[in-house]
């Protein structure tokens, strides 16, 4: 779904999008949905508010955590200076992360882009690798 969405954003905007990923162990539907919705919000914000030219979405396993990162080269912003009405999207992303036992970090500096990073510990036992859509068999 993230591969499709990054391609869709690229088609609908003038933003270059790249999705980097590795095989991911099986995760719950709740974690998959949270990661997708967080990535969707982060990419939409990068296009709409950040005026990014490039977005890189990465999904990988580090230790026993699923890590989703959405980085852009847009205008950036001061995460501490966002008021409640402006920060509804950020609050929603943080809430989604919390609901699945994850942690969301927002790294941004005005003029230097933004990175939204989700880290979710695996509830399932590692070892069951989800099949890549490009694999055969």
Long-range contacts (C-beta under 8 A, 24 or more apart in sequence): 1-32, 1-36, 2-35, 2-36, 2-39, 2-57, 2-59, 3-133, 5-36, 5-39, 5-40, 5-43, 6-43, 6-55, 6-57, 9-43, 9-44, 9-47, 9-55, 13-47, 14-53, 15-46, 15-47, 15-52, 15-53, 15-54, 15-55, 16-53, 16-54, 16-55, 17-43, 17-54, 17-55, 17-56, 17-57, 18-54, 18-55, 18-56, 18-57, 19-57, 19-58, 19-59, 20-56, 20-57, 20-58, 20-59, 20-60, 21-58, 21-59, 21-60, 22-59, 22-60, 22-61, 23-129, 23-130, 23-132, 24-59, 24-60, 24-61, 24-66, 24-129, 24-130, 25-61, 25-122, 25-124, 25-126, 25-127, 25-128, 25-129, 25-130, 26-124, 26-128, 26-129, 26-130, 27-66, 27-120, 27-122, 27-124, 27-130, 28-100, 28-123, 28-124, 30-99, 30-100, 31-66, 31-100, 31-102, 31-120, 31-123, 34-96, 34-97, 34-99, 34-100, 34-102, 34-118, 34-120, 35-59, 35-66, 35-68, 35-118, 35-120, 37-93, 37-96, 38-68, 38-70, 38-93, 38-96, 38-97, 38-104, 38-116, 38-118, 39-68, 39-70, 39-116, 41-89, 41-92, 41-93, 42-70, 42-72, 42-93, 42-114, 42-116, 43-70, 43-72, 44-89, 45-89, 45-114, 46-70, 46-72, 46-74, 46-114, 49-74, 49-75, 49-77, 50-74, 50-75, 50-76, 50-77, 50-113, 50-114, 51-75, 52-113, 61-126, 62-119, 64-121, 64-122, 64-126, 65-119, 65-120, 65-121, 65-122, 66-118, 66-119, 66-120, 66-121, 66-122, 67-117, 67-118, 67-119, 68-117, 68-118, 69-115, 69-116, 69-117, 69-118, 70-115, 70-116, 70-117, 71-113, 71-114, 71-115, 72-113, 72-114, 72-115, 73-113, 74-113, 74-114, 75-110, 75-111, 75-113, 76-108, 76-109, 76-110, 76-111, 76-112, 76-113, 76-114, 77-108, 77-110, 77-114, 78-108, 78-109, 78-110, 79-106, 79-107, 79-108, 93-118
